[in-house]
Amino acid sequence: MTNSTEKTTRLIAVYARVSTANQEKEGTIENQLAEMRKYAMENGYIIVKEYLDSGWSGMRLDRPGLDDLRRDARSGMWDAVLCYDPDRLTRVFWSQELVTDELQKVGINILYVTTPPPKNEEDQMLRGMKGIFAQYEHGKIAERFRIGKLRTISEGHIMVSTPLYGYIHVPTVRTPGQPKVYGYYKINEEEA
């Protein structure tokens, strides 16, 4: 027999995020949504609204979809938020805790497809560690990109795709079996 004062979560919102144009082009946000829709169906949840942030870094807390979700949480139109993984909510540990706490204060649970809800303090600690590792991973990715860009520039290659006025950017060409021809600028006679 169920206690009549217990609130059963049935109406949910979903939140999905990708940070790069490449992820957006590859449809990884659609993959997240498909997994969340499947999870909702299997667990008897009804998705009321989907909040999406395409091309927004998880290091930022000010994102249009997340801002809308946080604002709507106070309306009571749904009982929980479902994300694919904590790092899709945010890649900064303290931000995960801030948003989770903010939602819980208005009676909203947060659920993850990849991570079960914490049952005890140990589970809570492990979820926090996952958040710290997500932040660390983001830093490592950013550092690798920075090093790669510096190497490319030091080799004399161009790192911009929008040419300066008076020039045309000729993009990098990769032909199988041929050496890579890096992008370069040539003069745009009309503008020059």
ZIGI-V706794 format. One record per backbone hydrogen bond with DSSP energy under -0.5 kcal/mol. NH is the residue of the N-H (numbers start at 0). CO is the residue of the C=O. If there is no record, write none. Layout:
NH&CO ; NH&CO
This chain:
5&2 ; 7&5 ; 8&6 ; 9&7 ; 11&9 ; 11&45 ; 12&79 ; 13&48 ; 14&81 ; 15&50 ; 17&52 ; 23&19 ; 24&20 ; 25&21 ; 26&23 ; 27&22 ; 30&26 ; 31&27 ; 32&28 ; 33&29 ; 34&30 ; 35&31 ; 36&32 ; 37&33 ; 38&34 ; 39&35 ; 40&36 ; 41&37 ; 42&38 ; 43&40 ; 44&39 ; 45&9 ; 46&44 ; 47&11 ; 47&45 ; 48&11 ; 50&13 ; 52&15 ; 54&17 ; 54&52 ; 55&17 ; 55&52 ; 59&56 ; 62&60 ; 66&62 ; 67&63 ; 68&64 ; 69&65 ; 70&66 ; 71&67 ; 72&68 ; 73&69 ; 73&70 ; 74&71 ; 75&71 ; 75&72 ; 76&71 ; 78&10 ; 79&10 ; 80&108 ; 81&12 ; 82&110 ; 83&14 ; 87&84 ; 88&84 ; 88&85 ; 89&85 ; 90&57 ; 91&57 ; 92&90 ; 95&91 ; 96&92 ; 97&93 ; 98&94 ; 99&95 ; 100&96 ; 101&97 ; 102&98 ; 103&99 ; 104&100 ; 105&101 ; 105&102 ; 106&103 ; 107&102 ; 108&78 ; 108&106 ; 110&80 ; 111&114 ; 112&82 ; 113&83 ; 123&119 ; 124&120 ; 125&121 ; 126&122 ; 127&123 ; 128&124 ; 129&125 ; 130&126 ; 131&127 ; 132&128 ; 133&129 ; 134&130 ; 135&131 ; 136&132 ; 137&133 ; 138&134 ; 139&135 ; 140&136 ; 141&137 ; 142&138 ; 143&139 ; 144&140 ; 145&141 ; 146&142 ; 147&143 ; 148&144 ; 149&145 ; 150&146 ; 151&147 ; 152&148 ; 153&149 ; 154&150 ; 155&152 ; 156&151 ; 157&182 ; 162&160 ; 166&163 ; 167&185 ; 169&167 ; 169&183 ; 170&168 ; 172&180 ; 174&172 ; 177&174 ; 180&172 ; 181&179 ; 183&169 ; 185&167 ; 187&165 ; 188&186 ; 191&187
